[in-house]
Amino acid sequence: MKLDESILDQFDLNPNDDREPVNVMRVSELLAFLEESASRIVSKSELFFKTDDADRQADCLDIVAMRLNDFVQAFIDIVIYIRKAEGSYNGKSNSLRYCVTSYDTLIKRQSHMEKQFLGEILLRNEITHDYFNREIHQKKLIALMQNCSGGAGEVYEQLATLCKQRGLTDKYVDKNS
């Protein structure tokens, strides 16, 4: 039995997706994403230490690792945008180390936990790129979760305050510029 091709065409089984990737976002939206990531880092870190269920702990580790990556990406984009807005961006570096150093320049008063968190977020690069030493990185991630995960929220608060003070929240970040 042969099926009429026109019947299959009615189901649109191969829809065309003509959307372009979005590389422009309002600073306020980027800050909301940063806040959400920070909140998940903190809540899943707390849950990790409250449960004895190995599966839940593994899920918490996975979520914190993923959200740490999200946090870092948004952190980099916001810090570079602020540096561009003030005219102090060197136009060359977009590394996490550059952005942590820039943050230290932008934010003079930092809590101990905030400083510790910023020192530890470089772990994101190791988690993302070095799966050979996964066990070592997981131990470091657990230490971050235990000792300074709350610093993520503090970094968010500092950046949100700075953006509001400088009138940047309604501006747009263009990832391509």
N, C-alpha and C positions, 0 to 999 in steps of 0.2 A: 504494500500500500504506500502510495506516494502522497506526501503532504504538500499542499499548495503553499508556496513561499509567501503569498500575500497574507496568509493567516499569521505567520510568524512575524511579519513586519508590523502587524497591529500591536504586538506585545512590546515593541521597542526594547528588545533584549540587549542591544548594544547602544545605549544612549551616549550621545556626545557630551562631554563635559568641557565646555568652553571657558570655564572660569580661570582667571589668572591668579597666581599666588598673590596674597596681600602682603606687602612689605611696608605699609604705612599704618601707623597706629597712634592714637592720641596718647600723650604722656599719662593722662589719668587712667587710661585703659591698661597701659604698661605697668603702672603702679598697682592697679587692682590685681593684675596677674602676679606681680611680685608679692603682694600681701597674701594672696591665696596660697602661693607656694610656701611662703614663710609659715603660714598657719598650719599647713599640712605637715611640714617638717617638724614643727613643735608637737602637734597632736599625735602624730604617729611615733615620734620619739618617746613621748610619755606612755603611749599604749604598749610599746615594745617592752618597757620595764615593768608594766603592771600585769602582764600576762605570762603564764608559764607554757602556753600552747606554742609549740615550735612552729607550726604552720602560720599562726598569726604573727609571730615574731619575724618569720621569713618574709611575710607580706609587708610588714612594717619596714623592714630593711629595703625591700624593693621600692616601696613608695617613697621613702626618704631619699634613696639614691636618685630616683627619677625626678623628684621635686627639687633636689639639690641642683640637678642639671638645669631644670627650668628656671630656678632662682638665679643661677649664675648667668644664664643667657640674658634674662631681663635686667639683671644688675649691670652687666656689661653695656647693654644698649642704653640704659638710663644714664649711667656715668658718662659715657662718651657723648650722649646728647647734651648733657649739662656742660661738659667741657667745650663742645662746639658752640653752645649758646653764649658762653662767656668769652669765647675767642681764645681759649687756652689749649685746644686740642692740637696735638702735634701732627695729626693727619696720617700718621704712620702705624701706630700701634693700636691694636684692639684686643690685646691679650688680657687674660684675667689678672695677671700680676700688675700690668699697667693700670688697670681699673681699680684694684685694691690700693695701690699707691695714690692714685688720683682721689679716691675716696678719703684717704688720710689727709690729703691736701684740702679737700672740700669741707670735711667734717672734723673740726678741731677737737671737740669734746666727745669722747667715746667711752662707753662703759667697758669694764674688763671683759664681760661676756661678748660684747660686740667685737672688740679687738680680737679675742680668741676665735670667734666664729669666722671672722674675715681671714685670719691666719690659717684656718683649717679648710676653707672652701676650695683651696687649691687641690684638695683631695678629689674634687670632681673630675679634674683632668686625669688623675690616675685611675679612677673608677671607670671612666669612659674609654680610655685608650690602652690600659694595661691589664688585660684579663689574665695574664700569666700569674700575677701576684694577687689574685682576687681575694684570697683569705686574709692577707695582710691588710688590704684596703677595707675589707669588711670590719676588721678589728678597729681600724682607724675611724670608720664611719660610726661604729657603736660608741666609741669614745666621744666623737663629736655630738652624737645624739644625747649622751649622758651629761656632758660637761658644758656645752655651749649652744645647743640648738635654739634656745631663746634669743640668741644674738641675731638670728634671722629676722625676727620681728622688730628688733631695735634698728637694724639696718634699714628695713622698710620704712619705719617711722622717720628716721633721719632724712632719707631721700624724699619722702612725701612732703615733709616740712620744708626742705630746701626748695623743692619744685614749686610749692605754693608761695613761698616768700619771693621767689624770682618770677612769678607769673607764668610758669611754664606748663601748668597742668592742662590747659586747653590747646597747647601747641601740638604739632604732629612730628613724630619721629619717623624718618624715612630711612629704612634699612639700606637702601641703595645709594644714599648720598654720602 
